[in-house]
Amino acid sequence: MIDYQQCFIDNMKFYRRKKRISQSQLAEACNVSNGTIGNIECGITKPSFDLILLIADRLGVKPELLFYSDEQASFDLELSAPVFTKQQIQKIKKTLSAAVSGALKKLESAE
């Protein structure tokens, strides 16, 4: 089972560091004490729903990214796999076939 609190903590730290802001700066941006952000990142305090939304906003990410886990990656890939119609597949095959033929001709002429 995924530990969403730990995912939140890890992702919050990741996005905060990526944005190059300190705990103190994030606390100020969220209008909370420095200790609040520190306690959240240590797992001592759990943020309210409103604070989660505010943290995400100040970090410039969608709130759901703060709960994302590598364990979800394979499941997410399955959900995001495109579904093509038969016509689209035929068009893709034709385009790829033409591209491969063109590349092979260029290789043959270069020899």
ABEGO torsion letter per residue (X at the ends): XBBAAAAAAAAAAAAAAAAGBBAAAAAAAAGBBAAAAAAAAAGABBBBAAAAAAAAAAAGBBAAAAABBAAAAAAAAAAABBBBBAAAAAAAAAAAAAAAAAAAAAAAAAX
